[in-house]
Structures are given as C-alpha cells and as structure tokens.
Amino acid sequence: MQNLHSQKNGLKLFFLGIFILPLALNFALLNLEIPFHKIENAENTKTAASNKNQIKNSKEIELAKLLEAQITTDTENYDNIYKEDLTHCKSLSYQALQILPKNHAKQLKKITYMFDPEARRGYGGQTTIKIRCIEVTDEEFVGVFLHEMGHIVDTGLIQGSLVYGKSEFLDGRKAIYNNDSSLKFYQISWKNNITLKTKNSLHFISGYSKTDPFEDFAESYNSYVSQGSRFRTLAKNNVALAKKYAVLKKYFFNNKEYGEELDAYSYYKAQTRTYDTTILTYNLNLLLNSNNQL
C-alpha cells in the first residue's frame, strides 16, 4: 500500500513538473538581466574584445622594438606605471617616421620621452627630439612630433656650404649659407632671422609661426604632413602660403603630398589662423596609413 501511494505521489510530481517547468523558463527569459540566449553572445564579444586588445598591444610592442632598433630612445621622470604609455608613444613615433621621406627619418638619432606633466610638450633640433609622453592625445603627440621633425630637417638635415657665403640669417650664432634650401622658405616672409617682411598674419600657417623663421618652418612642416588638405585650402587664398607650400613640396618632400585630395577643410575661414597647428584635429588614422617611406 505504501509503495502504491508513493508511486501515485511520484506521478503527481512528474506531471506537475512538466507543467511548471515551461512557465519557470519563460519567466526567467523575460526577467533575467541577461537573457539566456544572449549569454553566449556576450561571452563571445568579451573574448573578441580581449583578443583585439592583445593584438593591438602586441603590434605596439613590435613597432616600439622596431623604433629602438633604428633610433636610441631614453626617458625622463619615468616610472613603471607609464610602461604602456611609453610603448604607445614609441609606436606612434615609429608610425609617424614611416610616412616621412627616408632622409628625414634617418636624420633623427635619438628620442627622449618625458613623463613630467609640467614639461614642455617637445624640443627638437639637429638629430634629437625630446617629447612629452603623457597628458596629450594621440593626435597632439603626433602633431608635436612632426613639428619637432621639422626642426630636425631644417637645422640638421639641410646644410649649406661655406664657399657660397653667409646669408643674412643666423641660427643662434651659427651662419646659414646661401645655398641652404631652407632659405627659399625663410625669405618668403622674413628679412633675416629676427625681422619680418610683413606682420600680416594671413601670410603664416599659424600665430606661432611668426615667432621666427625656424618656427615658421616647423609649423608649416607639421601642417604640410598632418593637415595637407587644410594647408592647400589656405594656400589658395594667400600667395605667401602658396609659395611656402610649393617650396616644401619641391625641395623637401620630392612632390609627395599628404591628406585627402577632396577639399575636406574648405570650411576653414581663409581670413583666420590658429595659434598652434599641433592642437588642430585631423584624421590620424588616414595619415598613419599613408604610403610608408622608412
């Protein structure tokens, strides 16, 4: 009798379970924060994102090593907490060098990455660059790097000869000779390394360009590479800028041009100038995927 009673109770529980289970599942599907059918997709997405980050980090490490194989690198105020920042800055530096003419890139012998948030963003000349690696966006970092590369090319790579005589320009106490290609650029807006031919701001790519002919060159160099379309647009409306662009194109970049061919920056007002080209927005991904030169 007890066994028969137990069997009847078991059958009741079995049929009750069949009825309740679908209701319970339906409730769960409707009320759980992550529906059952999405859990697997969420896990796959998380794994894909993790793999993507690993690939990105691996690529940056590879590029950093390539940079160190060609150029001496150093740090100031470095701490291990900046390890990823340092790798990232090295990667950006290498990618920027890749898009420049080979002789420009090879003139650079040493880069020092600075980790003092109060430090100036960059210094450059002859064969070396010092650049701040923290508290700057990627676009700004590359902009500053290209500006300093302008100084490297201008004061280090391009050299005249004594036999051609001294020009009216001096780099500190160092004479600039008459066959120095940089003179073709300086003489568009400058009488010498101190005196402007005109104070008209529209003849300069930025406000900072009016500091001296060397900053004029470096700002224009950065603009030529990172903001080529903008430079071309402004040059259409100003004879001095058109001449500067033409000199850079012919004598420094062997006719290579950068930026979208479409007039992407036509909305810039031709009658205004920014103070500093290194803080302007531009398409960094497009720039770094230009034809490699290094």
N, C-alpha and C positions, 0 to 999 in steps of 0.2 A: 504494500500500500504506500509506504514512504517513497519507494523508488518511482512508482507511477505518479505520485504527487510532484516529485522533483522533476520528472520528465515534463509534466504539464507546465510547471513554472519556467522551465528552461525554454520551452517553445514560446511561451508568452514573451519572455525577454528577447528572444531571437526576432520575433515579428515586430516587437516594439522598437528594437534597434534598427531594423530595416526602414521603419517609418521615420524615426527621429534623425538618423544619420544624414540624409539629404538636406533636412531643414538646418541642421547644425553647420554643414558645409556651406550652404547658401548664406547663412548669417555671417560666417567667417569671411567669405569672399566679399560681402558688401560692407563689412565694418572694420576689418583689419586695416591698419595704416598703409601697409604694402600688400596688395592683393597677391594671392598665391601665384598666379600666372605671371606676375611681374618680378617675383623674387629672383628667378634665374637670370632674367634680362638685366636686372640691377647688378647682380654679381658679375655678369659678363662685362658690363660697362665699366665697373670699378676695376676689373682686371685689365681691360683695354687701356684705361687711363693710366694705370700704373706702368704698364708696358711702354706706353708712349713717353712717359716721363723718363723711364730708364733709357730709352733710345735717345731722347734729347740730351740727357746728361752724358751718355756715352759719346755722343757726337761732339759735344762741347769739350770734353776731356781730350778727345782726339785732336780737335782743332787747336786747343791750348798747347798740346805737345808739339804740333807742327810749328807753331809760332816760336816756341822755345828752341826748336832745332835750328832756327834761322836767325833769331834775334835774342840777345841777352835780356832777361827780364829780372826785375828787382821789385821790392816792396818797401813802403814806409808806413809805420804805425800799424803793421799787420798783426792780426790775431787769428787764431784758428776758426773763430766764429765767422770769419769772412771767406772761408775756404771756397764755398760755392760762388760767391761774388767774384773772387779772383779768377776762377776758372771761366766764368761767364764773360768777364772783361777781356780775358786773353782770347777767347773765341771770337768776340766781336772785333777785336783788333785784327786778328788774322783774316777774318772775312772782309774787313774794310781794305786791308792791304791787297787782297786778291783782285779787287776791281780797279786798282790803280795801275798805271804803266809800270813795267818791271823796274826801270831805272829809278823811279820814285820810291818804290817799296824797298829796293836794295840799299838806298841811301840811309835808311833807318837801321841803326845798330843796337840801340838799347831803349827799352821802355821800363819806366818805374811806375808802379801802380800805388797810388796814395790812398790811405784809409782814414785820414783825418777829415771829418765832415766840414771842418772850418777851412780846409786848404783851398787854394785856388783850383779851379777846375782843370787847368792844364798849362804847361810850359813846353816850348819846343824850339829847336834850332840846331843847325849843323847836322848832327847824327842821332840826337837823343830826344825823347819825349818823356815828360812826367805828367801823369794824368790821374785825376781822382776817380776812384772806382765805386764809390758809394754815394747814395742820395742824388743820383742822376738817372733819368730814364735812358733806355737803350738808344733812342733817337738822339738825345742830347749828348750821350757819351760818344757816339759815332761822329756827331757834328763837331764836337771839340777835338776829337782825334784827327779828323780831316783838316780842321783849321791848323792844328799843330803840324800836320804833314805839309801844309802849305809853307810853313816856316822852314821845314826841313829841306824842301825842294828849292825854295827861294834863296836861303842863306847857306845851304850846304851843297846841294847838287849843282846848282848853276853858279859857275865861277868864270870871271873874265880873266884877261891876261895883262900883265904889266906893260907889255910892248904896245898896247893900244891906248895907253894913257888913262889917267884918273878922270872919272866923271865928277859932276857936282854933288853926287850922293855919297854918303858915308853910312856904314853900318857900325855904329859906335865910333871907334877910331879906325876901323878897317875901311880902306878905299874900295869903291866899287868901280870896276874898269869899264871902259866904253864899249867893249864887246860882250858885256854881260847881258844875256837875254832879258833879265828882269827889268832892265832899263826901259825896254819897249813898253812895259806895263806902267812903271813908275811915272814916266814922262807924260802920260795921258792927263794926269791930274795934279802932278807935283813939279815944282821948280827945282827942289832939292829935297833932302830927307826931312826938312822942317817946314818949308813953305809951300802952301797950296797954290795952285794956279787959280782956283775958284773956291768959294765957300758954298757953292750951290750943292746942297745935299743930294739932289737927284743924280749927280754925277758919280755917286758912290752906292755900292750894293747895300750898305748899312751905315748907321751912325758911327759905329766903332771903326769903320774903315777910314774915317777922317783923322784917326789918331796919328798915323804916319804911313809912309808908303809900304812898309812891311806888313802892317795890319791890314792895309787896303788889299794887298796881295793875298794874305792868308784868308781873309773873309771871302774874297772873290773865289779863291780856290775851293773853299768848302761849298760855296753856293754853286759853283760850276758842277761839282760832283753830286752833292746831295739834293740840290734844288735846281737842276738844269733847266727844267721847263719854266720855272719862275724867272730865272736869270734871263732866258731868251725872251720871255714876255716883256720884262722891264727894258731889255736892250732895244726892243722895237720902238720904244718911246724915248730913248735917250742916246745921243750919239756917243758920249763918253763911255757908257756901259757897253754899247755895241762894240767899241774899239777894244775894251778890256776883254770882253768875251772872245773876240776874234784872236787876240794875242794869246790867250790861254789855250784856245783850240789849236792854233797853228804851231806855236813854239813850245808848248808844254804837254799837250795831250795828243799830239800827232793826229789831229782831226777826230779823235774819239769823243763822242758826246754822251751825256747821261740823261736819264729821266724820260718820261713819256713823251712821245712825239706830238700827241694831242696837246692843245693849249690848255693844259689842266689848271694852270694858275692864272687864267685870264681875269679872274675875279679880283686879283690883287690890284689895288689902285695904283696907277702909274705915277701918281704925284705924292706918294708916301714911301717911307723907308723904315724898316725895323731897326732897332739899335744893334741887335746881335743876331747874326744868321744861325748860330748854333742852337738857338732855342725855338726855331721855327719847326712846325710839323712838316713831315714829308713821308713818303712811302718807303720805310726802311726795308721791308721785305723785297720790294721791287728793286731797290738799289743793290742790296747784297746778292741778288740773283742776276746782276748784270754779267756780261762776259768776263770771265776770270782772266787776269793778266799775270799774276805772280807765277 
